[in-house]
Amino acid sequence: MTLMTIYKKCNACFKNLEATLENFYCASANKDKLEGVCKKCALVKKQKYRKENKEKIKHIAWLYDNSEKGFITNCISGVFKPSNIKKRGLYPNISREKLKEFIFKFIEKNGSICQYCGITWTYKRNKNVSGKKCETNFSIDRLDNTVTYQEDNIVLCCAKCNDSKHSITFKIIDRIQQIRKEKNLI
């Protein structure tokens, strides 16, 4: 029994190519389940579009980055960024998928509320990278900074609270409480 090779003509370069996923992208809506344009032509078309529409693409990316989903996805990426892991010396003990699920379950149950100060957090990225953060933006903190990101050590908060807490440990908090007691402030 011999297998017959099926060919398909690319609608852009008009070459007859083997009708395989090696040569064409999948298109479930098409009868043959393959795109009408070969992968090489699709890449050229995509590169041309990107070159001619830089500002439009930049704006669409900015809109996504300022959406709840986009902003949170970028924050999650920061947790898993190799340079951040190296700086902390701690690899997250939670998967990206579990962290995302954890965050959206929290939001569904509690709203977009900082667990430290109770304000409603925002999702604002600056168009120009001036380095100035919006203090009310969503942030992912570690309750105990000596422990990695894991479900029981994650606090969802605003950027201001996260930056304020920064590297304070429970040991320092206990010492602050002890000093407050000694000075009769409690």
Buried (B, 14 or more C-beta within 10 A) or exposed (E): EEEEEEEBEBEBEEEEBEBEEEBBEEEEEEEEEBBBBBBBBBEBEEEEEEEEEEEEEEEEEBEBBBEBEBBBBBBBEEBBEEEEBEEBEBEBEBEEEEBBEBBEEBBEEEEBBBBBEEBEBBBBBEEEEEEEBBBBBBBBBBBEBEEBBBEEBBBBBBBBBBEEBEEEEEEEEEEEEEEEEEEEEE
